[in-house]
Amino acid sequence: MENDLETKTIDEIVSIYAKNAAAYREAITHGTADEANAAYDRVWRCSKELKKRGPEAQRALLPLLNDNSPDVRVCAATAALEFAPELGVAELERLANSTFKCGVNAQLILQEWSRGKLKLP
């Protein structure tokens, strides 16, 4: 299903992205490193496919900045650094200052971003 992203609609890709962003945290918390890596790889591939389709397709991730899951928000905010940096930074700062488990990730992402060392798809 997720291997054929080229045939998916933008909405389908965003859905796969969100599902796997949430699955990534679940795998870190209750699963295995292999499961976490597989979920994050799918998030990465979705980002790459949206980037290939252009800025309008990438902006389809922006509604995920309001997702109920902070884990989905941290992934979407990280992706947004490339095409809507002010929105990505704002959400990462909110998460970094929260009590959510992903807050530490948000802090590290912001540090790497500000140092120019963050690699995006």
N, C-alpha and C positions, 0 to 999 in steps of 0.2 A: 504494500500500500504506500508506504512512505518512500520507497525506492524510486518511484516514478514521479517525483515532484514536478517535472517539466510538464506533465499532463494535468496537473491539479490547478484549480482556480486559486486566485490570491486568497480568498476567504478560507479555502480548504488548507492552504499552507499555513495561514495564521492559526487555524485550529490545531493543526499538527504541532506547530511551534508551542502553543500554550500547553497542550497536553504533555509534551515532553519536557517543558520547563518545570512543570509541577512534578513529573515523574523523576526528574533529576534529583530534587530535594528528597523525595520519598526514598529513592534508592540510596542516597547518602545516609539517611537516617535509619532506614530499616532494611536496606538491600545490600547489594554488593558493589564493589568498585566497577565491575564489568557492566552491571546494570546502569550505574550512574554515568559511566563513560558512553554507553550506547545512547542513553537519553540525551546527553549533551551533544553528542555527534549529530543526532537528528535535529536539535535546535540549531546547530551550526550550519547544517545543510539547508535548512529552511531559510536562514538568514542569507546564505549565499544565493539561493534561488530568487529570493525577493530582490536582492541587490542587482542580480542579473537582469531583472525585469524593469529596474529603474526606480527613481526616487518616489514616484507615486505608489508603487507596490510596497516599498519599504515603509512608507507612512501608514500602511495598513496595520502595522504593529502598534501604532500610537494608542489606540483604545486599550491595549493591554496594560498601559501605565496605570489604569484604573481597575485592573483585575482584582478580585477578592484575595487572590493568592499573592503574598509578598514575593514568593519565589518566581512567579511569572513576571511580576513587576520588575524585579532586579534584572532578569534576562532581557525584557523589552527595553528597559532603560539603558542597559549596556549597548544594545543594538542601536538605540536612538542616538547615541553619542556621535554616530557617523552622519546622520542626516537631519537630526533635530537636537543638537548638543545641549541647548538651553533646557529642553524638556528632560532629556536623559540625566543631566547633572542634577536638576532639581529633584527628580524622583530618587536618584541614588543618594542624595544628601538626606532626604526624608527617611529613607530606609536605613542609612548609616547611623542616624540618630534615634532609631527605634529600638525596641526590645526584641524584634524578630531575629530568628537565627541567621537569616541572610544579611543582617546588618553588617556583620564583619566582612562578608563578601563585598557588599556595597562600598565599604570603606577602602578595601584593597583595590577595587576597580577604580575608584576615584583617584587614589594615589598613583596608580599606574597611568591613568589617563592624563593626570596633570604633569607627569614626568615624560609623557610622550612615548611610553613603552607598551601601551595596551594594544594588543593585536585583535583586530576585528575581521570577520569574514570578508 
